Amino acid sequence: MSETLHEIRLRVNGIEHELRVPARRLLSDALRHDLGLTGTHVGCEHGVCGSCTILADGEPVRACLMLAVAAQTHDITTVEGLAEPDGTLSPVQQAFAECHGLQCGFCTPGFLTTVTAGLRREPCPTHEQARDMIAGNLCRCTGYQNIVRAVERAAEIGASS
């Protein structure tokens, strides 16, 4: 017996997509496997590490905890949707590059989306607010200092834009 597929419409990075997915297909799997948006990484599959963080209506959400069928009513932004259409990096992406806020890069997409949402809420964070902003994302390589600096630098870049 084959699994029933559901026809859904997802708006991802400003583009409408029609998919046929099983009811229990995770959004992270739909993004990666059905849409080919492999920037959304899956680390723990339990919502703990933050590598799969995307933006749903501008708010950070763990894509490994959301079903694709539940995402239909939301405007989804993945790491691929953060840069401008011409390839110009967002202030957060630029700051991570400038401040060496990444090493292996596995956790980076989750940090980029989380920080993007955080800076929308708090455009001029204090050092402690910058640290709190990334508290839900795990990195095994950097020691977080350069990531915190990248948050602060992204705020500077955003303020000057």
DSSP file with accessible surface (Angstrom, degrees, kcal/mol):
  #  RESIDUE AA STRUCTURE BP1 BP2  ACC     N-H-->O    O-->H-N    N-H-->O    O-->H-N    TCO  KAPPA ALPHA  PHI   PSI    X-CA   Y-CA   Z-CA
    1    1 A M              0   0  241      0, 0.0     2,-0.2     0, 0.0     0, 0.0   0.000 360.0 360.0 360.0 130.6    0.0    0.0    0.0
    2    2 A S        -     0   0  105      1,-0.1     2,-0.2     3,-0.0     3,-0.0  -0.578 360.0-103.3 -90.9 153.5    1.4    3.4   -1.0
    3    3 A E        -     0   0  120     -2,-0.2     2,-0.2     1,-0.1    -1,-0.1  -0.509  38.2-108.7 -75.5 138.7    1.4    6.4    1.2
    4    4 A T        -     0   0  102     -2,-0.2    19,-0.6     1,-0.0     2,-0.4  -0.469  31.9-145.1 -67.3 133.8   -1.2    9.1    0.4
    5    5 A L  E     -A   22   0A  71     -2,-0.2     2,-0.4    17,-0.2    -1,-0.0  -0.819   5.9-147.7-102.8 143.2    0.4   12.2   -1.1
    6    6 A H  E     -A   21   0A  79     15,-3.4    15,-2.5    -2,-0.4     2,-0.5  -0.916  12.9-130.5-111.1 133.5   -1.0   15.7   -0.4
    7    7 A E  E     +A   20   0A 141     -2,-0.4     2,-0.3    13,-0.2    13,-0.2  -0.734  38.1 171.6 -82.8 123.9   -0.9   18.5   -2.8
    8    8 A I  E     -A   19   0A   4     11,-3.0    11,-2.7    -2,-0.5     2,-0.5  -0.905  29.2-139.8-131.0 160.2    0.5   21.6   -1.1
    9    9 A R  E     -A   18   0A 117     -2,-0.3     2,-0.4     9,-0.2     9,-0.2  -0.992  20.1-172.4-119.9 125.6    1.6   25.1   -2.1
   10   10 A L  E     -A   17   0A   0      7,-2.6     7,-2.7    -2,-0.5     2,-0.7  -0.968  17.0-150.3-118.5 134.9    4.7   26.5   -0.5
   11   11 A R  E     +Ab  16  75A  99     63,-0.7    65,-2.8    -2,-0.4     2,-0.5  -0.921  28.2 173.4-101.9 108.1    5.9   30.1   -0.9
   12   12 A V  E >   -Ab  15  76A   1      3,-2.7     3,-1.9    -2,-0.7    65,-0.2  -0.978  65.1 -14.9-124.1 123.6    9.7   29.8   -0.4
   13   13 A N  T 3  S-     0   0   43     63,-3.1    -1,-0.2    -2,-0.5    64,-0.1   0.858 129.4 -53.1  53.7  37.3   12.1   32.8   -0.9
   14   14 A G  T 3  S+     0   0   38     62,-0.4     2,-0.4     1,-0.2    -1,-0.3   0.468 116.9 110.0  83.0   2.7    9.3   34.6   -2.8
   15   15 A I  E <   -A   12   0A 102     -3,-1.9    -3,-2.7     2,-0.0     2,-0.3  -0.935  64.4-131.3-117.0 133.4    8.5   31.8   -5.2
   16   16 A E  E     -A   11   0A  87     -2,-0.4     2,-0.4    -5,-0.2    -5,-0.2  -0.642  26.2-172.3 -80.8 135.3    5.4   29.6   -5.2
   17   17 A H  E     -A   10   0A  52     -7,-2.7    -7,-2.6    -2,-0.3     2,-0.5  -0.987  15.4-150.3-128.7 138.5    6.0   25.9   -5.4
   18   18 A E  E     +A    9   0A 136     -2,-0.4     2,-0.3    -9,-0.2    -9,-0.2  -0.943  27.0 173.2-107.5 127.6    3.4   23.1   -5.8
   19   19 A L  E     -A    8   0A  24    -11,-2.7   -11,-3.0    -2,-0.5     2,-0.5  -0.927  32.3-142.5-131.6 156.9    4.4   19.8   -4.2
   20   20 A R  E     +A    7   0A 145     -2,-0.3   -13,-0.2   -13,-0.2   -15,-0.0  -0.983  39.4 163.4-117.3 114.2    3.0   16.4   -3.6
   21   21 A V  E     -A    6   0A   0    -15,-2.5   -15,-3.4    -2,-0.5     2,-0.1  -0.938  42.1-102.8-133.0 152.7    4.2   15.2   -0.2
   22   22 A P  E >   -A    5   0A  17      0, 0.0     3,-1.9     0, 0.0    47,-0.2  -0.381  43.0-109.1 -65.5 155.1    3.3   12.6    2.4
   23   23 A A  T 3  S+     0   0   40    -19,-0.6    46,-0.3     1,-0.3   -18,-0.1   0.823 117.8  47.6 -57.5 -32.3    1.4   14.0    5.4
   24   24 A R  T 3  S+     0   0  198     43,-0.1     2,-0.3    44,-0.1    -1,-0.3   0.264  77.1 132.1 -99.1  16.0    4.4   13.5    7.7
   25   25 A R    <   -     0   0   67     -3,-1.9    43,-3.0     1,-0.1    44,-0.4  -0.490  56.4-129.3 -68.0 124.2    7.1   15.1    5.4
   26   26 A L  B  >  -E   67   0B  42     -2,-0.3     4,-2.4    41,-0.3    41,-0.3  -0.452  11.8-123.3 -71.9 148.9    9.2   17.5    7.4
   27   27 A L  H  > S+     0   0    0     39,-3.8     4,-3.0    36,-0.5     5,-0.2   0.900 113.2  57.6 -58.8 -40.4    9.6   21.0    6.0
   28   28 A S  H  > S+     0   0    1     35,-1.9     4,-2.4    38,-0.4    -1,-0.2   0.910 109.1  45.1 -57.9 -40.9   13.4   20.5    6.2
   29   29 A D  H  >>S+     0   0   45     34,-0.3     4,-3.0     2,-0.2     5,-1.0   0.891 111.9  51.3 -70.7 -39.4   13.1   17.4    3.9
   30   30 A A  I  X>S+     0   0    0     -4,-2.4     5,-1.8     3,-0.2     4,-0.8   0.926 113.2  46.0 -62.5 -42.6   10.7   19.2    1.5
   31   31 A L  I  <5S+     0   0    0     -4,-3.0     6,-2.8     3,-0.2     4,-0.3   0.952 122.4  34.9 -64.1 -48.5   13.1   22.1    1.2
   32   32 A R  I  <5S+     0   0   66     -4,-2.4     4,-0.3    -5,-0.2    -2,-0.2   0.939 131.3  25.0 -72.9 -50.5   16.2   19.9    0.7
   33   33 A H  I  <5S+     0   0  123     -4,-3.0    -3,-0.2    -5,-0.2    -2,-0.1   0.855 129.3  35.4 -91.2 -37.8   14.8   17.0   -1.2
   34   34 A D  I  <<S+     0   0   59     -5,-1.0    -3,-0.2    -4,-0.8    -4,-0.1   0.843 132.0  26.6 -86.4 -36.1   11.8   18.3   -3.1
   35   35 A L  S   <S-     0   0   35     -5,-1.8    -3,-0.2    -4,-0.3    -2,-0.1   0.510  96.8-126.7-105.0  -8.8   13.0   21.8   -3.8
   36   36 A G        +     0   0   50     -4,-0.3     2,-1.4    -6,-0.3    -4,-0.2   0.693  59.8 142.5  72.6  19.3   16.7   21.3   -3.8
   37   37 A L    >   +     0   0   32     -6,-2.8     3,-1.1    -7,-0.2    -1,-0.2  -0.658  18.2 169.5 -93.0  83.4   17.4   24.1   -1.3
   38   38 A T  T 3   +     0   0   80     -2,-1.4    -1,-0.2     1,-0.2    -6,-0.1   0.423  53.6  89.7 -83.2   4.3   20.2   22.3    0.5
   39   39 A G  T 3   +     0   0   11     -8,-0.1     2,-1.0     1,-0.1    -1,-0.2   0.762  68.4  84.5 -69.5 -23.8   21.2   25.3    2.6
   40   40 A T  S <  S-     0   0    2     -3,-1.1     2,-0.2   -12,-0.1    12,-0.2  -0.715  77.1-158.1 -80.3 104.6   18.8   24.2    5.3
   41   41 A H        -     0   0   40     10,-1.2     2,-0.6    -2,-1.0    -2,-0.1  -0.582  12.1-145.5 -89.0 150.3   21.0   21.7    7.2
   42   42 A V        +     0   0   37     -2,-0.2    -2,-0.0     1,-0.1    64,-0.0  -0.956  32.0 153.9-116.4 113.2   19.6   18.9    9.4
   43   43 A G  S    S+     0   0   43     -2,-0.6    -1,-0.1    64,-0.0    64,-0.0   0.854  74.5   4.9-102.9 -60.3   21.9   18.2   12.3
   44   44 A C  S    S-     0   0   38      0, 0.0    -2,-0.1     0, 0.0     0, 0.0   0.690  73.3-143.2-105.3 -21.4   20.0   16.7   15.2
   45   45 A E  S    S+     0   0  123      1,-0.1    -3,-0.0     0, 0.0     0, 0.0   0.681  85.4  84.6  60.1  20.6   16.5   16.2   13.9
   46   46 A H  S    S-     0   0  145     19,-0.0    -1,-0.1     0, 0.0    19,-0.0   0.240 105.6-107.9-129.7   7.0   15.1   17.2   17.3
   47   47 A G  S    S+     0   0   15      1,-0.0    15,-0.1     0, 0.0    18,-0.0   0.638  91.2 107.1  76.6  15.1   15.1   21.0   17.1
   48   48 A V  S    S+     0   0   92      1,-0.1    -1,-0.0    89,-0.0    90,-0.0   0.872  70.7  46.2 -93.9 -40.7   18.0   21.4   19.4
   49   49 A C  S    S-     0   0   18     88,-0.1    89,-2.8     1,-0.1    -1,-0.1   0.788  86.2-139.4 -83.2 -28.3   21.0   22.4   17.2
   50   50 A G    >   +     0   0    1     87,-0.2     3,-1.7     1,-0.0    64,-0.1   0.432  63.9 124.0  87.1  -1.7   19.4   25.2   15.1
   51   51 A S  T 3  S+     0   0    5      1,-0.3   -10,-1.2    59,-0.1    59,-0.2   0.782  74.6  50.9 -63.6 -25.6   21.1   24.2   11.9
   52   52 A C  T 3  S+     0   0    3    -12,-0.2    11,-1.2    57,-0.1    -1,-0.3   0.306  79.1 141.1 -94.8  10.4   17.7   23.8   10.1
   53   53 A T  E <   +C   62   0A   3     -3,-1.7     2,-0.2     9,-0.2    60,-0.2  -0.307  20.6 167.4 -62.8 128.6   16.4   27.2   11.2
   54   54 A I  E     -C   61   0A   0      7,-2.7     7,-2.6     5,-0.1     2,-0.5  -0.730  37.5-104.0-123.8 176.6   14.4   29.0    8.5
   55   55 A L  E     -CD  60  77A   0     22,-2.8    22,-2.8    -2,-0.2     2,-0.6  -0.941  26.2-169.6-108.5 127.1   12.1   32.0    8.7
   56   56 A A  E >  S-CD  59  76A   8      3,-2.9     3,-1.8    -2,-0.5    20,-0.2  -0.980  84.9 -18.7-113.6 111.5    8.4   31.5    8.7
   57   57 A D  T 3  S-     0   0   89     18,-3.0    -1,-0.2    -2,-0.6    19,-0.1   0.863 130.8 -53.3  55.6  36.1    6.7   34.9    8.3
   58   58 A G  T 3  S+     0   0   19     17,-0.5    -1,-0.3     1,-0.2    62,-0.1   0.378 116.8 111.0  85.5  -3.3   10.0   36.5    9.4
   59   59 A E  E <  S-C   56   0A  99     -3,-1.8    -3,-2.9     1,-0.0    -1,-0.2  -0.848  75.1-106.6-107.3 140.7   10.3   34.4   12.6
   60   60 A P  E     +C   55   0A  41      0, 0.0     2,-0.3     0, 0.0    -5,-0.2  -0.406  43.9 174.1 -66.2 133.5   12.9   31.7   13.2
   61   61 A V  E     -C   54   0A  42     -7,-2.6    -7,-2.7    -2,-0.1     2,-0.8  -0.996  36.6-117.4-139.8 140.9   11.5   28.2   13.1
   62   62 A R  E >   -C   53   0A  52     -2,-0.3     3,-1.7    -9,-0.2     4,-0.5  -0.698  21.3-158.6 -78.8 112.3   13.1   24.8   13.2
   63   63 A A  T 3  S+     0   0    0    -11,-1.2   -35,-1.9    -2,-0.8   -36,-0.5   0.738  88.7  64.5 -68.0 -18.9   12.3   23.2    9.9
   64   64 A C  T 3  S+     0   0    6      1,-0.2    -1,-0.3   -37,-0.2    -2,-0.1   0.575 105.6  45.3 -80.2  -7.0   13.0   19.8   11.3
   65   65 A L  S <  S+     0   0  110     -3,-1.7     2,-0.4     2,-0.1    -1,-0.2   0.427 100.0  79.5-110.8  -3.0   10.0   20.2   13.6
   66   66 A M  S    S-     0   0   29     -3,-0.5   -39,-3.8    -4,-0.5   -38,-0.4  -0.899  74.8-131.1-110.9 133.5    7.5   21.6   11.2
   67   67 A L  B >>  -E   26   0B  63     -2,-0.4     4,-0.8   -41,-0.3     3,-0.7  -0.568  18.1-126.8 -77.6 145.9    5.5   19.5    8.7
   68   68 A A  G >4 S+     0   0    0    -43,-3.0     3,-1.0     1,-0.3     4,-0.4   0.885 110.9  57.1 -59.9 -38.4    5.5   20.7    5.1
   69   69 A V  G >4 S+     0   0   42    -44,-0.4     3,-0.7   -46,-0.3    -1,-0.3   0.824 105.0  52.4 -64.5 -27.6    1.7   20.6    5.1
   70   70 A A  G X4 S+     0   0   52     -3,-0.7     3,-0.6     1,-0.2    -1,-0.3   0.664  99.2  64.9 -79.8 -15.8    1.7   23.0    8.0
   71   71 A A  G X< S+     0   0    0     -3,-1.0     3,-2.0    -4,-0.8   -60,-0.3   0.564  73.8  93.7 -83.9  -7.3    4.0   25.5    6.2
   72   72 A Q  G <  S+     0   0   83     -3,-0.7    -1,-0.2    -4,-0.4    -2,-0.1   0.795  83.7  50.0 -58.0 -32.0    1.5   26.3    3.5
   73   73 A T  G <  S+     0   0  118     -3,-0.6     2,-0.3    -4,-0.2    -1,-0.3   0.385 102.1  80.5 -90.0   6.1    0.1   29.3    5.3
   74   74 A H  S <  S-     0   0   55     -3,-2.0     2,-0.7   -18,-0.0   -63,-0.7  -0.823  77.4-125.1-117.0 152.6    3.5   30.8    5.9
   75   75 A D  E     -b   11   0A  64     -2,-0.3   -18,-3.0   -65,-0.1   -17,-0.5  -0.857  37.9-154.4 -91.2 111.7    6.0   32.8    3.8
   76   76 A I  E     -bD  12  56A   0    -65,-2.8   -63,-3.1    -2,-0.7     2,-0.5  -0.762  14.8-172.4 -97.0 133.5    9.2   30.8    4.1
   77   77 A T  E     - D   0  55A  29    -22,-2.8   -22,-2.8    -2,-0.4     2,-0.2  -0.993   5.5-172.9-123.3 126.3   12.7   32.2    3.8
   78   78 A T    >   -     0   0    0     -2,-0.5     3,-1.8   -24,-0.2     4,-0.3  -0.551  46.7 -91.4-103.6 176.5   15.7   29.9    3.7
   79   79 A V  G >> S+     0   0   19      1,-0.3     3,-1.6    -2,-0.2     4,-0.5   0.857 126.4  62.7 -58.0 -31.9   19.4   30.9    3.8
   80   80 A E  G 34 S+     0   0   73      1,-0.3    -1,-0.3     2,-0.1     3,-0.3   0.760 100.7  54.0 -65.1 -22.0   19.3   31.0    0.0
   81   81 A G  G <4 S+     0   0   29     -3,-1.8    -1,-0.3     1,-0.2    -2,-0.2   0.405  87.2  80.6 -93.2   3.2   16.7   33.8    0.2
   82   82 A L  T <4 S+     0   0   17     -3,-1.6    -1,-0.2    -4,-0.3    -2,-0.1   0.845  79.0  73.9 -79.3 -34.2   18.7   36.1    2.4
   83   83 A A  S  < S-     0   0   32     -4,-0.5     6,-0.2    -3,-0.3     5,-0.1  -0.347  94.2 -96.9 -75.4 160.6   20.9   37.6   -0.4
   84   84 A E    >   -     0   0  110      4,-3.1     3,-2.6     1,-0.1    -1,-0.1  -0.364  38.6-104.1 -69.7 157.9   19.6   40.1   -2.9
   85   85 A P  T 3  S+     0   0  137      0, 0.0    -1,-0.1     0, 0.0    -2,-0.1   0.819 123.0  56.0 -55.4 -29.2   18.5   38.7   -6.3
   86   86 A D  T 3  S-     0   0  125      2,-0.1     3,-0.1     1,-0.1    -2,-0.0   0.436 125.4-101.7 -84.2   2.8   21.7   40.1   -7.9
   87   87 A G  S <  S+     0   0   50     -3,-2.6     2,-0.2     1,-0.3    -1,-0.1   0.374  70.5 150.1  96.0  -5.8   23.8   38.1   -5.4
   88   88 A T        -     0   0   78      1,-0.1    -4,-3.1    -5,-0.1    -1,-0.3  -0.446  49.7-117.2 -61.9 128.4   24.6   41.0   -3.0
   89   89 A L        -     0   0   84     -6,-0.2    -6,-0.1    -2,-0.2    -1,-0.1  -0.362  22.9-114.9 -67.6 147.6   25.0   39.6    0.4
   90   90 A S     >  -     0   0   13      1,-0.1     4,-3.0    -2,-0.1     5,-0.3  -0.320  35.7-101.7 -70.1 162.6   22.7   40.7    3.2
   91   91 A P  H  > S+     0   0   48      0, 0.0     4,-2.6     0, 0.0     5,-0.2   0.892 124.8  51.4 -54.9 -37.3   24.3   42.6    6.1
   92   92 A V  H  > S+     0   0    8      2,-0.2     4,-2.4     1,-0.2     5,-0.2   0.941 111.4  45.8 -67.5 -45.2   24.3   39.5    8.2
   93   93 A Q  H  > S+     0   0   30      2,-0.2     4,-2.0     1,-0.2    -1,-0.2   0.925 113.7  49.6 -62.4 -43.7   25.9   37.4    5.5
   94   94 A Q  H  X S+     0   0   71     -4,-3.0     4,-2.8     1,-0.2    -2,-0.2   0.928 111.1  49.6 -60.3 -44.7   28.5   40.1    4.9
   95   95 A A  H  X S+     0   0    0     -4,-2.6     4,-2.7    -5,-0.3     6,-0.2   0.897 108.1  52.6 -65.0 -40.2   29.2   40.4    8.6
   96   96 A F  H  <>S+     0   0    3     -4,-2.4     5,-2.6     2,-0.2     4,-0.4   0.908 112.7  45.9 -62.2 -39.1   29.7   36.7    9.0
   97   97 A A  H ><5S+     0   0   58     -4,-2.0     3,-0.9    -5,-0.2    -2,-0.2   0.945 115.3  45.8 -67.5 -46.6   32.2   36.7    6.1
   98   98 A E  H 3<5S+     0   0   83     -4,-2.8    -2,-0.2     1,-0.2    -1,-0.2   0.869 118.7  41.1 -63.3 -39.0   34.1   39.8    7.5
   99   99 A C  T 3<5S-     0   0   16     -4,-2.7    -1,-0.2    -5,-0.2    -2,-0.2   0.309 107.4-118.9 -96.4   7.3   34.2   38.5   11.1
  100  100 A H  T < 5 +     0   0  134     -3,-0.9    -3,-0.2    -4,-0.4    46,-0.2   0.919  51.1 165.3  54.5  47.3   35.0   34.9   10.2
  101  101 A G      < +     0   0    1     -5,-2.6     2,-0.3    -6,-0.2    -1,-0.2   0.149  55.1  53.8 -81.4  18.8   31.8   33.8   11.9
  102  102 A L        +     0   0   72     -6,-0.3    37,-0.0    -5,-0.1     0, 0.0  -0.987  45.6 167.5-147.7 153.1   32.0   30.4   10.4
  103  103 A Q  S    S+     0   0  118     -2,-0.3    -1,-0.1     0, 0.0    -2,-0.0   0.336  88.5  10.6-126.7 -81.6   34.4   27.6   10.1
  104  104 A C  S    S-     0   0   95      1,-0.1    -2,-0.0     4,-0.0     0, 0.0   0.820  90.8-140.4 -73.2 -26.9   33.0   24.3    8.8
  105  105 A G        +     0   0   20     -4,-0.0     3,-0.2     3,-0.0    -1,-0.1   0.342  66.6 118.1  90.7  -6.5   29.8   26.1    7.9
  106  106 A F  S    S+     0   0   91      1,-0.2     4,-0.3     2,-0.2   -65,-0.2   0.925  84.4  35.2 -62.8 -42.3   27.3   23.4    8.9
  107  107 A C  S >> S+     0   0   13      1,-0.2     4,-1.8     2,-0.1     3,-0.6   0.642  95.5  92.7 -84.0 -13.9   25.6   25.6   11.5
  108  108 A T  H 3> S+     0   0   14      1,-0.2     4,-3.0    -3,-0.2     5,-0.2   0.859  78.1  54.8 -56.4 -45.2   26.0   28.8    9.5
  109  109 A P  H 3> S+     0   0   13      0, 0.0     4,-2.2     0, 0.0    -1,-0.2   0.916 110.2  48.5 -57.5 -39.9   22.6   28.8    7.7
  110  110 A G  H <> S+     0   0    0     -3,-0.6     4,-2.3    -4,-0.3    -2,-0.2   0.890 112.7  47.7 -66.1 -39.4   20.8   28.5   10.9
  111  111 A F  H  X S+     0   0    1     -4,-1.8     4,-3.1     2,-0.2     5,-0.3   0.924 110.1  53.0 -65.1 -43.5   22.8   31.3   12.5
  112  112 A L  H  X S+     0   0   14     -4,-3.0     4,-2.0     1,-0.2    -2,-0.2   0.918 113.5  41.5 -61.1 -44.1   22.2   33.6    9.5
  113  113 A T  H  X S+     0   0    1     -4,-2.2     4,-2.1   -60,-0.2     5,-0.2   0.923 116.1  49.8 -70.5 -40.9   18.5   33.2    9.5
  114  114 A T  H  X S+     0   0   10     -4,-2.3     4,-2.5    -5,-0.2    -2,-0.2   0.929 113.6  45.0 -61.9 -45.9   18.3   33.4   13.3
  115  115 A V  H  X S+     0   0    0     -4,-3.1     4,-2.9     2,-0.2     5,-0.2   0.891 108.3  57.8 -68.3 -37.2   20.4   36.6   13.4
  116  116 A T  H  X S+     0   0   17     -4,-2.0     4,-1.2    -5,-0.3    -1,-0.2   0.947 112.2  41.1 -57.0 -47.8   18.4   38.1   10.5
  117  117 A A  H  X S+     0   0    2     -4,-2.1     4,-1.6     1,-0.2     3,-0.3   0.911 113.5  54.3 -66.8 -40.5   15.2   37.8   12.5
  118  118 A G  H  X S+     0   0    2     -4,-2.5     4,-2.6     1,-0.2    -2,-0.2   0.896 107.0  49.7 -62.3 -40.0   16.9   38.9   15.7
  119  119 A L  H  < S+     0   0   22     -4,-2.9    -1,-0.2     1,-0.2    -2,-0.2   0.760 105.0  58.2 -74.0 -22.7   18.2   42.1   14.2
  120  120 A R  H  < S+     0   0  155     -4,-1.2    -1,-0.2    -3,-0.3    -2,-0.2   0.882 114.1  38.8 -68.2 -38.0   14.8   42.9   12.8
  121  121 A R  H  < S+     0   0  133     -4,-1.6    -2,-0.2     1,-0.3    -1,-0.2   0.852 135.4  20.3 -76.2 -39.5   13.5   42.8   16.4
  122  122 A E     <  +     0   0   74     -4,-2.6    -1,-0.3    -5,-0.2    -2,-0.1  -0.757  67.2 177.6-134.7  84.5   16.6   44.5   18.0
  123  123 A P  S    S+     0   0   76      0, 0.0    36,-0.2     0, 0.0    35,-0.1   0.726  81.9  37.3 -66.7 -20.9   18.5   46.4   15.3
  124  124 A C  S    S-     0   0   90     34,-0.1    28,-0.1    35,-0.0     2,-0.0  -0.590  84.1-176.3-127.8  70.9   21.1   47.8   17.8
  125  125 A P        -     0   0   17      0, 0.0     2,-0.1     0, 0.0    30,-0.1  -0.338  22.7-126.2 -72.7 148.1   21.8   44.9   20.2
  126  126 A T     >  -     0   0   80      1,-0.1     4,-2.6    -2,-0.0     5,-0.2  -0.313  39.3 -95.9 -73.1 172.4   24.1   45.2   23.2
  127  127 A H  H  > S+     0   0   88      1,-0.2     4,-2.1     2,-0.2     5,-0.1   0.924 128.6  47.9 -58.4 -43.8   26.8   42.6   23.6
  128  128 A E  H  > S+     0   0  114      1,-0.2     4,-2.7     2,-0.2    -1,-0.2   0.890 110.5  51.0 -66.2 -39.0   24.6   40.5   25.9
  129  129 A Q  H  > S+     0   0   73      2,-0.2     4,-2.3     1,-0.2    -1,-0.2   0.890 108.4  52.6 -65.4 -37.3   21.6   40.8   23.5
  130  130 A A  H  X S+     0   0    0     -4,-2.6     4,-1.0     2,-0.2    -2,-0.2   0.924 111.3  46.6 -63.1 -42.4   23.8   39.6   20.7
  131  131 A R  H >< S+     0   0   92     -4,-2.1     3,-0.6     1,-0.2     4,-0.4   0.921 113.0  48.8 -65.0 -43.7   24.8   36.6   22.7
  132  132 A D  H >< S+     0   0  111     -4,-2.7     3,-1.1     1,-0.2     4,-0.3   0.857 102.5  64.0 -63.1 -35.3   21.2   35.9   23.7
  133  133 A M  H 3< S+     0   0   28     -4,-2.3     3,-0.3     1,-0.3    -1,-0.2   0.837 111.4  35.2 -58.6 -33.9   20.2   36.2   20.0
  134  134 A I  T X< S+     0   0    6     -4,-1.0     3,-2.1    -3,-0.6    -1,-0.3   0.359  84.8 108.5-103.1   6.4   22.2   33.2   19.1
  135  135 A A  T <  S+     0   0   74     -3,-1.1    -1,-0.2    -4,-0.4    -2,-0.1   0.757  75.1  55.6 -60.3 -26.1   21.7   31.2   22.3
  136  136 A G  T 3  S+     0   0   39     -4,-0.3     2,-0.4    -3,-0.3    -1,-0.3   0.427  95.3  79.1 -88.7   3.3   19.4   28.6   20.6
  137  137 A N    <   -     0   0    5     -3,-2.1     2,-0.4   -87,-0.1   -87,-0.2  -0.924  68.7-145.1-115.4 138.5   22.0   27.7   17.9
  138  138 A L        -     0   0   84    -89,-2.8     2,-0.4    -2,-0.4   -27,-0.1  -0.813  13.5-175.9-105.6 140.8   24.9   25.3   18.4
  139  139 A C        -     0   0   14     -2,-0.4     4,-0.2     1,-0.1    -2,-0.0  -1.000  11.5-170.2-132.8 132.0   28.3   25.5   16.8
  140  140 A R  S    S+     0   0  248     -2,-0.4    -1,-0.1     2,-0.1    -2,-0.0   0.509  82.1  39.4 -96.4  -6.0   31.0   22.9   17.3
  141  141 A C  S    S+     0   0   50      1,-0.0    -1,-0.1     3,-0.0   -39,-0.1   0.812 103.9  50.4-112.9 -41.1   33.9   24.9   15.7
  142  142 A T  S    S-     0   0   18    -41,-0.1     4,-0.4     1,-0.1     3,-0.4   0.718  80.1-130.7 -86.9 -25.0   34.0   28.6   16.4
  143  143 A G        -     0   0   47     -4,-0.2     2,-0.4     1,-0.2    -1,-0.1   0.582  49.7-100.8  80.2   4.5   33.8   29.1   20.1
  144  144 A Y  S  > S+     0   0   65      1,-0.1     4,-2.7   -43,-0.0     5,-0.2   0.163  99.8 106.5  72.8 -18.7   31.0   31.7   19.4
  145  145 A Q  H  > S+     0   0  110     -2,-0.4     4,-2.3    -3,-0.4     5,-0.1   0.927  84.1  42.9 -61.1 -45.1   33.2   34.8   19.8
  146  146 A N  H  > S+     0   0   67     -4,-0.4     4,-2.1     2,-0.2    -1,-0.2   0.817 112.4  54.7 -70.7 -28.7   33.4   35.6   16.0
  147  147 A I  H  > S+     0   0    0      2,-0.2     4,-2.1     1,-0.2    -2,-0.2   0.936 109.1  47.1 -68.5 -44.1   29.7   34.8   15.7
  148  148 A V  H  X S+     0   0    2     -4,-2.7     4,-2.3     1,-0.2    -2,-0.2   0.932 112.3  50.4 -62.1 -43.1   28.8   37.4   18.4
  149  149 A R  H  X S+     0   0   95     -4,-2.3     4,-2.8    -5,-0.2    -1,-0.2   0.897 107.5  54.2 -61.5 -37.6   31.1   39.8   16.7
  150  150 A A  H  X S+     0   0    0     -4,-2.1     4,-2.8     2,-0.2    -1,-0.2   0.894 106.4  51.8 -64.8 -37.6   29.4   39.1   13.4
  151  151 A V  H  X S+     0   0    0     -4,-2.1     4,-2.0     2,-0.2    -2,-0.2   0.950 112.5  45.5 -61.5 -46.5   26.0   39.9   15.0
  152  152 A E  H  X S+     0   0   43     -4,-2.3     4,-1.8     1,-0.2    -2,-0.2   0.905 114.0  48.7 -64.7 -39.6   27.4   43.2   16.3
  153  153 A R  H  X S+     0   0   63     -4,-2.8     4,-2.9     1,-0.2     5,-0.2   0.900 107.7  54.3 -68.8 -39.3   29.0   44.0   12.9
  154  154 A A  H  X S+     0   0    2     -4,-2.8     4,-2.9     1,-0.2    -1,-0.2   0.899 107.0  52.1 -61.8 -37.5   25.7   43.2   11.0
  155  155 A A  H  X S+     0   0   14     -4,-2.0     4,-2.3     2,-0.2    -1,-0.2   0.910 110.0  49.0 -63.6 -41.1   24.0   45.7   13.3
  156  156 A E  H  X S+     0   0   91     -4,-1.8     4,-1.5     2,-0.2    -2,-0.2   0.932 112.9  46.6 -62.8 -45.3   26.6   48.3   12.3
  157  157 A I  H  X S+     0   0   10     -4,-2.9     4,-0.7     1,-0.2     3,-0.3   0.931 113.2  49.5 -63.4 -44.2   26.2   47.5    8.6
  158  158 A G  H >< S+     0   0   38     -4,-2.9     3,-0.7     1,-0.2    -1,-0.2   0.877 108.4  53.2 -62.6 -37.4   22.4   47.7    8.9
  159  159 A A  H 3< S+     0   0   76     -4,-2.3    -1,-0.2     1,-0.2    -2,-0.2   0.814 110.0  48.3 -68.4 -29.1   22.6   51.0   10.8
  160  160 A S  H 3<        0   0   98     -4,-1.5    -1,-0.2    -3,-0.3    -2,-0.2   0.543 360.0 360.0 -88.6  -7.5   24.7   52.5    8.0
  161  161 A S    <<        0   0  117     -4,-0.7    -3,-0.0    -3,-0.7    -4,-0.0  -0.459 360.0 360.0 -81.4 360.0   22.4   51.3    5.2
